Every structure is written in structure tokens, then in C-alpha cells.
Amino acid sequence: MSNTIFAKIAAGEIPADIVYEDEEIVAFRDVNPQAPVHILIIPRLPIATLNDLTAEHAPLVGRMLHLAAELAKQEGIAEAGYRTVFNCNAAGGQTVYHLHLHLIGGRPLQWPPG
């Protein structure tokens, strides 16, 4: 799992349009955006899926969600609204097996999402 494209972005081995990074989290713009704002928020820690989370990961996931709200404000989409999504495994739409939170907004979003 540590050789996923997201792990390589987190390690600085692959360039990305990074909007935030610290010792635990990296956030970058999706290369195939589904809306005007589409940012991926990933932990540096190699966690494959939501199913692999433990209670010890709760603070990290909380920070990821808090960062999503902060980035929504920075991107100017907080007031109008936005969506956050974790996909889990193939039937859930996950294609990269490195935990990642999608921050999507900047246009009206439909429900159900697909």
C-alpha cells in the first residue's frame, strides 16, 4: 500500500497541486475534478480503507474533517455548501487504496451521487 500514487504524493515523489500539508496530512487538488473545487485530503500514514481504521486513528480522521471545513472556507464554498466523501472498496467507488477524503463543491451537487 505504501507505493500508491497518494503515498508517493505525500512523500514528495510525485508532484501535485498541494493546498495544505503538515506532518500528518496532505491536501491537494484532484487531477480529474468532478466540480470546480475538488480537493483530496490524505493522511501520510498508509491506511488502505475506512475498514482499516482503528480507534487510535480517530484524532487523525477528525483532523482531516476539520481541515476539509477550513479548506472549504478558504476556497469560498463553505457558505453555499459542499460535500465530503470517503469511498470504501471497489463497490464504494474507491480506486486508490490509500484513505482519502474528497472535498467537492463550487457548483450545485445532485443526490443521490451515483
Secondary structure per residue as TSV (DSSP state, phi and psi in degrees):
chain	resnum	aa	ss	phi	psi
A	1	M	-	360.0	-27.9
A	2	S	T	-71.1	-4.1
A	3	N	T	-106.1	19.9
A	4	T	S	-69.8	162.2
A	5	I	H	-58.9	-36.4
A	6	F	H	-69.8	-38.7
A	7	A	H	-62.7	-37.7
A	8	K	H	-69.6	-35.8
A	9	I	H	-64.6	-46.1
A	10	A	H	-60.8	-33.7
A	11	A	T	-83.2	-4.7
A	12	G	T	80.1	12.9
A	13	E	S	-82.4	-23.6
A	14	I	S	-125.4	132.0
A	15	P	-	-69.8	149.6
A	16	A	-	-152.5	160.6
A	17	D	-	-84.3	82.9
A	18	I	E	-78.5	129.4
A	19	V	E	-106.3	-15.1
A	20	Y	E	-162.3	143.4
A	21	E	E	-158.1	146.3
A	22	D	-	-145.0	-163.8
A	23	E	S	-69.9	-17.9
A	24	E	S	-115.6	-24.6
A	25	I	E	-135.4	145.1
A	26	V	E	-129.5	136.6
A	27	A	E	-126.2	133.9
A	28	F	E	-147.9	159.3
A	29	R	E	-74.4	136.4
A	30	D	-	-66.6	136.8
A	31	V	S	-76.7	-13.3
A	32	N	S	-127.3	67.8
A	33	P	-	-64.9	140.7
A	34	Q	S	-99.0	1.4
A	35	A	S	-161.1	167.9
A	36	P	S	-54.6	-35.1
A	37	V	E	-114.2	119.6
A	38	H	E	-146.2	100.4
A	39	I	E	-115.3	138.7
A	40	L	E	-103.9	132.2
A	41	I	E	-116.0	119.1
A	42	I	E	-126.6	149.7
A	43	P	E	-81.2	150.6
A	44	R	S	-69.8	-30.0
A	45	L	S	-65.0	129.6
A	46	P	-	-77.9	91.7
A	47	I	-	-110.4	124.7
A	48	A	-	-72.6	-50.1
A	49	T	S	-143.8	171.5
A	50	L	G	-58.1	-33.6
A	51	N	G	-63.5	-19.2
A	52	D	G	-92.1	-0.4
A	53	L	-	-70.8	147.7
A	54	T	-	-121.5	172.6
A	55	A	G	-58.4	-30.7
A	56	E	G	-67.2	-20.5
A	57	H	G	-84.0	-8.5
A	58	A	H	-54.5	-45.8
A	59	P	H	-61.6	-37.9
A	60	L	H	-64.7	-46.1
A	61	V	H	-65.7	-37.8
A	62	G	H	-60.5	-41.5
A	63	R	H	-64.1	-38.4
A	64	M	H	-62.1	-44.1
A	65	L	H	-67.1	-41.2
A	66	H	H	-62.1	-41.5
A	67	L	H	-62.6	-39.1
A	68	A	H	-57.6	-44.2
A	69	A	H	-64.8	-40.2
A	70	E	H	-66.1	-42.0
A	71	L	H	-67.5	-34.8
A	72	A	H	-60.4	-40.4
A	73	K	H	-64.0	-47.4
A	74	Q	H	-60.6	-37.0
A	75	E	T	-81.9	-6.0
A	76	G	T	77.6	23.3
A	77	I	-	-113.2	-0.8
A	78	A	T	-63.2	-45.4
A	79	E	T	-69.1	-42.3
A	80	A	T	-71.1	-35.2
A	81	G	-	120.9	157.5
A	82	Y	E	-158.0	172.7
A	83	R	E	-124.6	143.2
A	84	T	E	-118.9	137.8
A	85	V	E	-142.2	132.8
A	86	F	E	-109.7	120.7
A	87	N	-	-92.6	145.3
A	88	C	-	-132.1	116.8
A	89	N	T	64.2	175.7
A	90	A	G	-59.0	-48.6
A	91	A	G	-66.5	-20.7
A	92	G	G	-88.5	-2.2
A	93	G	T	95.0	6.7
A	94	Q	-	-77.2	127.9
A	95	T	-	-116.3	-22.9
A	96	V	S	-114.1	122.0
A	97	Y	S	-89.4	63.7
A	98	H	S	-143.0	118.0
A	99	L	-	-44.4	131.4
A	100	H	-	-151.9	142.4
A	101	L	E	-107.2	124.4
A	102	H	E	-87.5	132.5
A	103	L	E	-111.6	115.1
A	104	I	E	-127.9	131.9
A	105	G	E	-176.5	-171.1
A	106	G	S	97.5	2.4
A	107	R	S	-158.0	160.3
A	108	P	-	-63.1	133.7
A	109	L	-	-106.1	140.8
A	110	Q	-	-90.0	160.0
A	111	W	S	-137.1	135.1
A	112	P	S	-72.7	157.4
A	113	P	-	-71.3	-18.9
A	114	G	-	138.2	360.0
